[in-house]
Amino acid sequence: MINTLFKSKCSYELDKLCVSRGLNFSKLMENASKSAFLIIDEKVIPNLKNFNQKILILCGPGNNGGDGIVIANLLKNRGYEVDISSPVTSINKIYKLQKKLFGSVIIDFLKFKDLKLNKYSLIVDSIYGVGLNRNFTNKTIKIIKEINRSKPCKVSIDIASGVNADTGELMPISIEADHTVTFVAPKIGQYLLPGKINSGKVHVVSIGEKKSEILKVSRCSKIKFNIPDIWIKNFKWPLMNDHKYKRGHVFVRSGPILSTGASRLAAISALRSGAGAVTLASDNDALEVNASHLTAVMLKEINTADEFFNFAKQKKINTLIIGPGNGVDKETKNIAIRAIKEEFGLVLDADGLTSFEKNPKQLFDLLKKRKKRDNIILTPHEGEFNRLFNFSNMDKIEKTRKASDMTNSTILYKGNDTVISSPKKTSLISKESSSFLSTAGSGDILAGICGGLIAQGMKSHDAAAAASWLHNEIGLEAGPGLIAEDMSNFLSKIMSNKLKSIYQKFN
């Protein structure tokens, strides 16, 4: 399957390409509806508990409503008890649509206000499609809320009604789907929050398109899933003649005595991700605390910025991690400035970013002057991002792209819908993610993985993508009860059991 996500514009362009080679619009609707019907019949219904054969199809006034009518007919012919209603448009319009599709009215429509929604086992949402670009009226909001309160399983056709296909924003509410059957390619809005939440499990089905047509229209979105196929060939698996200093040396700056944990998590995960050596720079006060927790990670007493950089140069350290637990202060900021100026491989995270909150332009100017641009990753979560970048009326992908261009750096914008962008590169978004990663210290682990991969020679875009994928896999593998201290052990298992087999297939 082609790894691409569509904007609404892509869907319309693909329809035009299909029609231009002889597939008329009715045939496209027939293909789409049949594909959606098969998912409902073969994947959704068999997994419903106490399914009572009763299905409600909710149709809207446009092409999405037409899909619903065709799906209703297919389900009815399969032997299910199917009712149709039109909650947001007049029944006469839907009757006209039936006559256009079938030559006659095949199923009578019921008034939405007369329905008892909880008598159905399944509701198919075919109200609005990917073209929705305006907020719902108060009347429609009331209807959507009533549907969402009902008990039946909900399947949306192409996109959950009310989710903006391009941004993931709600208009200002949407159907809370358990499943979405979408056509040709997933939509960007199904993987950006909050649309991701309301899309449920996304099933991608064909409408009779060709691979060449998908490739042609996918240029309008320039966004792909972050899957190993993209970066695995550039992953630095150890060679037989490697030694620890060939695998890169990471230097992590510790926080003060009461804030040492974050830097240790980053240091340990940098080592687990394959860096040959990792040293934690600790001031005199915090030295004993760090020493009591570390074994494989080396420790060096560092009390000044000069000592920090002298040691880094003396030991030929190639990657620095600055930020986790360091404190938002002048010292952190000055070390970050010097690291940028001296062109070290760099992961700038947490306090290292927030230290520039009062003067973000200073950070941007420093980064733009760097000659090396493929060995630096900024890893903000939403709060840290908004402290630096004042972007409005943009979706997360646009924000990340703009931030990347402004800084000439790779931006790993963290969240359940992590987006990665680098100048002149295709942006990436997480396909799968785990809510169990939302725990203290999780971001420090991610920063460490990024640093470990850069130290081994991966360029920043690939390193950020691989690190984010590995981080997501930790959450998916571990599940409930996961805390940051567990993560490096899960990282080791994932790299040994899963990543190694993927790497061997591509190399």
Order of alpha helices (4+ residues) and beta strands (2+ residues): alpha-alpha-beta-alpha-beta-alpha-beta-beta-alpha-beta-beta-alpha-beta-alpha-beta-alpha-beta-alpha-beta-alpha-beta-alpha-beta-alpha-beta-alpha-alpha-beta-alpha-alpha-beta-beta-beta-alpha-alpha-alpha-alpha
